[in-house]
């Protein structure tokens, strides 16, 4: 029997990257999936978002595991549309055991600058809270809520940047930090109901968000148009372990653990999957 056999998982940002990886990994271990993604680009984000075809591929990969999936396009910023998508999925699959608030964007160096700030807050913070809060009435006993944070949330004060130079990047870090605080308080209130809430904080993950021109620019600001080859040595500087990034499945394995009954008494945690990135930053700060 799988580690989440018979459970139903609601995952935002499920069309590709970490979200797809979480959907497939949970399906491998027996979960049925409600998958949501916007599948539309943002003006302030300098890399393409997932497409409807990407979402269809997630469906194929989940069904390949012999599990059911309901996949819908919805905007996490639109709480009404998001609630309708969740309820459609629950109508087919039943109650809710796992929530993975994964949808996120990184509008680094985005223009217009203040719109980039707004988009980061609206998607990464408010959108994640929307996904969690519409789920709360449907959670079964033993349910697990998992939000995707970032090591950027933990190391924010170690990032030296001129105020106003990159509001999209600052908004991303703030959103992840505020989301972590929200989940901590939520966990306190879910505990008496025997329900749990935790945050997973990834370091660099080898997805389209990392492998993008704005991210290359962030790691190599000394170059006018840095490439992947230019930036990748810089990726490794962020981790204590000698690697440039982790893979999406490394985060999915942490999500699976927190979703499973193996973690039935783990709640309110900030789980770092960062190859020692926080340790390295902490030592540097001292």
C-alpha positions in Angstrom: 0.0 0.0 0.0 1.2 3.5 -0.8 2.2 6.0 1.8 -0.8 8.3 1.0 -3.1 5.5 -0.4 -6.8 6.7 -0.7 -6.0 10.3 0.1 -7.1 13.3 -2.0 -4.6 16.1 -2.7 -5.3 19.6 -3.9 -2.2 21.2 -5.6 -1.9 24.6 -7.1 0.7 25.4 -9.7 0.5 21.8 -10.8 1.1 22.2 -14.6 4.9 21.9 -14.4 8.0 22.2 -12.2 7.6 21.5 -8.5 3.8 21.4 -8.7 3.8 18.6 -11.3 6.5 16.7 -9.5 4.4 16.9 -6.3 1.3 15.6 -8.1 3.1 12.7 -9.7 5.0 11.7 -6.5 1.8 11.7 -4.4 0.0 9.8 -7.1 2.8 7.2 -7.1 2.1 6.7 -3.4 -1.7 6.3 -3.9 -3.3 9.8 -3.8 -5.9 11.2 -6.2 -5.2 14.7 -7.4 -7.0 18.0 -7.9 -4.6 20.0 -10.0 -4.9 23.7 -10.6 -2.8 26.1 -12.7 -3.3 29.5 -14.3 -1.5 28.6 -17.5 -1.1 32.2 -18.5 1.9 34.6 -18.6 2.6 37.7 -16.5 3.8 40.9 -17.9 6.2 41.4 -15.0 7.7 37.9 -15.0 10.6 37.4 -17.4 10.1 33.8 -18.2 7.0 31.9 -19.6 4.5 30.4 -17.3 3.0 26.9 -17.8 0.6 26.2 -20.7 -2.6 24.3 -21.0 -0.6 21.6 -22.7 1.7 21.4 -19.7 -1.4 20.8 -17.5 -2.5 18.0 -19.8 0.9 16.4 -19.4 0.5 16.4 -15.7 -2.8 14.7 -16.2 -1.2 12.0 -18.3 1.6 11.4 -15.8 -0.8 11.1 -12.9 -3.1 8.8 -14.8 0.0 6.7 -15.7 0.2 5.9 -12.0 -3.3 4.5 -12.1 -4.7 7.4 -10.0 -7.6 9.8 -10.7 -7.0 13.5 -11.4 -9.2 16.5 -12.0 -7.2 19.3 -13.6 -8.6 22.8 -14.0 -7.3 26.2 -15.0 -7.8 28.8 -12.3 -6.1 31.9 -10.9 -5.1 31.6 -7.2 -5.7 35.4 -7.0 -9.4 34.8 -7.8 -10.8 33.2 -4.7 -14.2 32.6 -6.3 -12.8 30.8 -9.3 -10.4 28.8 -7.2 -13.1 27.7 -4.8 -15.2 26.6 -7.8 -12.3 24.6 -9.1 -11.7 22.9 -5.8 -15.4 22.1 -5.3 -15.6 20.6 -8.8 -12.6 18.3 -7.9 -14.1 17.4 -4.6 -17.4 16.5 -6.3 -15.6 13.8 -8.2 -13.0 12.7 -5.7 -14.6 13.2 -2.3 -13.1 14.8 0.9 -9.7 16.5 1.2 -6.6 15.2 3.0 -3.7 17.1 1.5 -3.3 20.7 0.4 -0.1 21.8 -1.4 0.0 25.6 -1.9 2.7 25.5 -4.6 1.7 28.1 -7.2 4.3 30.9 -7.3 6.1 33.4 -9.5 9.4 35.2 -9.2 9.0 38.6 -11.0 12.7 39.5 -10.4 13.7 42.8 -12.0 10.1 43.0 -13.4 8.6 46.1 -15.0 6.7 48.1 -14.1 8.5 47.7 -10.8 5.6 48.3 -8.4 3.4 46.0 -10.4 6.1 43.4 -10.0 5.8 43.9 -6.3 2.1 43.6 -6.4 2.2 40.4 -8.5 4.6 38.7 -6.2 2.4 39.5 -3.1 -0.8 38.7 -4.9 0.3 35.3 -6.2 2.9 34.1 -3.7 1.2 35.3 -0.5 -2.4 36.0 -1.1 -2.8 33.3 -3.7 -1.3 30.7 -1.3 -3.5 31.8 1.5 -6.6 31.7 -0.8 -5.7 28.1 -1.7 -5.4 27.1 1.9 -8.4 28.9 3.3 -10.9 27.6 0.7 -9.7 24.1 1.7 -10.2 24.4 5.4 -14.0 23.6 5.4 -13.2 20.3 3.5 -10.3 19.0 5.5 -10.7 15.5 7.0 -9.2 14.5 10.3 -5.5 13.9 9.9 -5.3 16.3 7.0 -2.0 18.0 6.1 -1.5 21.5 4.7 1.8 22.2 3.1 2.9 25.6 1.8 6.0 26.2 -0.4 8.3 28.8 1.2 11.8 29.6 0.1 15.2 29.9 1.7 14.9 33.5 0.5 12.3 33.9 3.3 14.8 32.8 5.9 17.8 34.7 4.6 16.0 38.0 3.6 18.1 40.2 5.8 21.3 38.8 4.3 20.3 40.0 0.9 21.9 43.4 0.3 20.0 45.3 -2.4 19.3 49.0 -2.9 15.7 49.6 -1.8 13.4 50.1 -4.8 15.9 48.5 -7.3 14.1 45.2 -7.5 10.6 45.3 -5.9 9.6 42.1 -7.6 12.4 40.2 -5.9 11.8 41.9 -2.5 8.1 41.1 -2.9 8.9 37.4 -3.5 11.1 37.2 -0.4 8.5 39.1 1.8 5.6 37.0 0.5 7.4 33.7 1.4 8.3 35.1 4.9 4.8 36.3 5.6 3.4 33.0 4.3 5.6 31.1 6.8 4.2 33.2 9.7 0.7 32.6 8.5 1.2 28.8 8.4 2.8 28.8 11.8 -0.3 30.5 13.3 -2.6 28.3 11.3 -0.9 25.2 12.7 -1.7 26.3 16.2 -5.4 26.5 15.3 -5.6 23.2 13.4 -3.8 21.1 16.0 -6.9 20.7 18.2 -8.7 19.3 15.2 -5.9 16.7 14.6 -5.0 18.5 11.4 -1.5 19.8 10.5 0.2 22.7 8.7 3.9 23.0 7.7 6.1 24.9 5.3 8.8 23.5 3.0 11.6 25.9 2.2 13.5 24.9 -1.0 16.9 26.2 -2.0 17.5 26.6 -5.8 15.4 24.0 -7.6 16.1 23.1 -11.2 12.9 24.5 -12.7 12.0 27.1 -15.3 11.9 29.8 -12.5 15.6 29.1 -11.8 16.6 28.6 -15.4 15.6 32.0 -16.5 17.2 35.3 -17.7 16.0 37.3 -14.6 17.5 34.7 -12.2 20.8 34.6 -14.2 20.9 38.4 -13.8 20.4 38.1 -10.1 23.3 35.7 -9.7 25.5 37.5 -12.2 24.7 41.3 -11.9 28.2 42.1 -13.1 27.2 40.8 -16.6 24.9 42.6 -19.0 23.2 39.4 -20.5 24.4 36.5 -18.4 23.7 32.9 -19.6 23.0 29.7 -17.8 26.7 28.9 -18.1 27.6 32.2 -16.5 25.2 31.9 -13.7 25.4 28.2 -12.7 28.7 28.5 -10.8 27.0 31.2 -8.8 24.1 28.9 -8.0 26.5 26.7 -6.0 27.6 29.5 -3.8 24.2 29.5 -2.1 24.4 25.9 -0.7 26.8 24.5 1.9 26.9 21.2 0.0 28.7 21.4 -3.3 25.7 21.5 -5.7 24.2 24.2 -7.8 20.5 23.2 -7.1 18.3 20.4 -6.0 15.7 18.6 -8.2 12.0 19.0 -8.0 11.6 15.4 -6.7 13.8 16.3 -3.7 11.1 18.8 -2.6 8.3 16.3 -3.6 9.8 13.7 -1.2 9.6 16.2 1.6 6.0 17.1 0.7 5.1 13.4 0.5 6.6 12.8 4.0 4.6 15.7 5.5 1.5 14.5 3.7 1.8 11.0 5.0 0.9 9.4 8.3 4.6 9.1 9.0 4.4 12.8 9.9 1.2 12.6 11.8 2.5 14.5 14.8 4.6 17.0 12.9 3.0 20.4 12.6 4.1 24.0 12.6 7.5 23.2 11.2 9.7 25.1 8.8 11.4 22.3 6.9 14.4 23.4 4.9 15.4 21.3 1.9 18.3 23.6 1.1 21.6 21.5 1.0 22.8 23.5 4.0 22.1 26.9 2.4 20.7 28.4 5.6 23.6 27.1 7.6 26.0 28.7 5.2 24.2 32.1 5.4 24.0 31.9 9.2 27.7 31.3 9.4 28.4 34.2 7.0 26.1 36.5 8.9 28.0 35.9 12.2 
